[in-house]
Amino acid sequence: MDKEKVAKGFIKLLEIVEKLRGPDGCSWDREQTHESLLPYFLEETYEVIESIEENDWSTLKEELGDVMLHVALQSQIATERKRFDIADSLDIVTKKLVKRHPHVFGAKTNINSTEAKQNWESMKHKEKKRNSRLDGVPPALPALNRAYRLQEKASHAHFDWKSIDGVWSKLDEELSELKTAIASKNQQNINEEVGDVLFTIVNLARHLNIHSEDALRKANKKFIERFKKVERALSEKGYNFETTAQEELNLIWERAKKP
């Protein structure tokens, strides 16, 4: 890595953003606030995720640049409002990384990745002076992601099943309670029990070293690809969903599942 080139490139990005926000810049860029940029920031983040999952490294290169643009925009707005500047953010994150990796930057000790993660969470909890080990998981996270992080934090506090067998038993229990709720036709209870089932499935996946958000995103993609195959098959036959028998749709779907 050419550090001098990186530094020049980053400074150039900051200068461009500053000009765009200036009196002779772009009216759209000047109008933006911390809040108004959030939907675009989130969109760019998901585009990074998509490019990684597609192994599209050329697109990833571009999308990471777009994320850095949003970092520059957010910090520029903060600078204008005299809240902080990008140097403050860089100073905080570098000090944090050094402090939370004492096994690297302090006394050299050999610890595994699990211990390193537990040390990180423990130090973070103490630094933030939080009342609960579960504090700090953003409510705005997608629900599956948030469930995973809550369970992960609880696990770091040694509140977890020792084996996956306990999770399977819990899932059986929650499914039974869901069936009871459905039989009672109490919609509030059904809603609650569906949530408990989903939360437990996230836990099951975590014990299998699977991130539920990633797994569901891939399942969504697979469904879309297969559904489009069904659409093409129907179109080739001059059929449509509304007039095709369910048995025929099932056969076409099964064929769509084949590679």
N, C-alpha and C positions, 0 to 999 in steps of 0.2 A: 504494500500500500504506500502510495506517494503522499505522505502526510502534509507536505507543503501544498500540493495540488488540492487535497481535501479541504484544507484550511481556506485557501483562496476561493474555492467553489462555494463553501458555506458562507463566507463573508459576502461574496457576490450575490447570493440568494437573499441575504438580509438586506443588502443595499437596494436590490430590485423591489423587494416588498415595501421597504421604507418609501421609495419613490412612488410606487403605486398608491400608497396611502397618503401621499403628500398633496399639496395644493394643485400641483400640475400633473397629478397622477390620474387614476381611473376612478370615475364616480362610483362605480359598483363596489370596488375594493374599499373606498373611503367609507361607504355606508355600512360595511359589515361590522358586526359586534362579536364578542365572545359567543353569545347565544345563537346568533343567526348562522354562524359557521358550523355549528354542531352537526346538522344533518349531512353536510358535505364531508365533514371530518369522518363521521361514522361510515359513510359510503366508501370513502377512500380506503378505510381500514378493511372493510369487507372485500374490496377489490384486491388488496394485498393477500388476504386469505385465499381468495379464489385462484390467484395466479400461482400461489404455492401448491395448492391442491392439484392444479393442472400441470405442475412442473413446467410452467411457462416462465422461464427465467428472464427472458427479454421484457416481458410485461411486468414482472416483479421489479426489475430495475426502474422502470418508469413509475410504477405505483408507489414505490418507496420514496421517490422524488416528490410525488404529490403529497404524501404524508408529511414530508419535511417542509413542504410549502405551508401546510396548515400549522405546523409547529412555529414556523417563522411568522405567519399572520397573527396567531394567538399571542406570541411574545411581543410583536410590534404594537398590538392594541394595548397590551399591558404596559408597555413602555410609555405610550402616549398618555395613558391615564395615570402614570407615575405609580404603578403598583409594583412592578419589577421588570427586569429585562432578561434577555436570553442568557446573559453571563451568569445571572443569579441561578437560573435553572440548571445550567451546566455545572456550576459550583456545587449545588446541592446533590445532584445525581452522582458526581464523581466522588465526593466525600462519603456518600451513602454506600457506594460500591466498595470502597476501601474498608469502611468501618464494618460492613456486614460480611466481609470475607477475611476475617483475621487469620484463617488458615492459609491464606495466600499472601497477604500483605503484612502480616504480623509474624508470630512464631509459626514456623512451618510444621503443620501437623497433617497427617493423612486421615481424611474422613471421607466417607462415601457420599453419594449424592443425596440420599435420604437425610443423613445427618446435617448436611449443608443446608438443605431446605428447612429443616426443623430449626436450625440455628438462626436462619434468616427470619423466620416467622416469630421466633421468640424475641429477637432483638427489635424487630419492627413493633411488636406489641408493647415492649418496654419504652421505646422511643416515643411512640405516639401517646403513651399514658392512657390507653384505652381501658374502659371498664370491663369489656368482654372480649374474649378471644375471637368472637365473631364480628366485632366491629371492623369497619374498613372495607367490607365487601360492598361495592356500590349497588344501591337498589336499582339503578338503571341498567345493570347487566341483563342480557337475555336470561330468562328464567332458568334454563338448563345450566348455563354457565354459572349463575349465582348459586344454584343448588350444589354444584360440584365444588365451588370454592368454600361454601359454608361447611360442607362435609370434610373437605381437605383440612380446613382450619381446626375443626373439631378433632380430627384424627391426630393432628400435631399436638393436641392437648391430651392425647391418649384416650379420647372418647370415641371408640370405634370397635367394630367386631374384629376378633382376632383372626377369623377365617371367613371365607365367602359363604360357608354353611349357614352362619347366622343371618346373612343377608337374604339367602334363599328362604329361610323360615319366615323372615319378616315380610317378604314379598307374598308368600302364601297367605299370611295373616291379613295383609292389606287387600289382597284380591277377594278374600272371603268377606271382609267388611264392605267392600264395594258391591259385591253381589247382594248382601243384606240391604244396603242402602237403595240399590236399584229396585229390589222387591218392595221396599217401603214407599217407593215413588216420591220420596222427599228430595226435591231437587237440590236443596242446600247441602244435605248430607252427601248426595251423589257427587256434587262438585268437590266437596272436601275430600272424599275418599279417592276420587280420580287424582287429585293433587298428591295424596299420600302415596298412591301407586307410582306416579311419575317420579316422585322424590326418591322412592326406594329403588326404582330402576336405575336412576342416576347413580345411586350408591352401589348397586350391583355392577354397573359398568366400571365405576371407579376401582372396585376391587379386581376387575379384570384388566386394569390399566388402559381403559378406553374412556375417552372424553365424550360424553353423551351428545354435546353440541356438535362435535365433529361427525360423530356417527349418524346423527339425524340429518345433518346437512348432506352427507353422502347418500343417505337413503332417499332424500328428496330428489337429488340429482338423478339417481337410478330410476326413480318412479317417473320423472319427466322424460327420460330417454326412452323408457319402455312404453309410456303412454303415447309418445310421438310415433313410435313404431306401429302401435295399434291404429292411430289416425291414418298413417300412410297405407296400412293394409286395407282399411275400410275404404279409403279413397280409391285405391286400385280396383276394388270390386264394385265401386259405385254405391257403396253402402254409407250409412251414417249411424251414429250412436242411438238415435231416437227410434229407428225402425229395425235395428238388428237385435235378434233374440239374445237373451242373456247367455244361453249356452254357447252360441257362436262367439260372443265377446270373450267368454272365458277361454275358449280354444285359441283365439287370436292372442289373448294376453299370455297364455302359456308359451306360445311360439315366440312372443316378443321377449320373454325372459331368457331365451337361449342366446348364447353369444353369437 
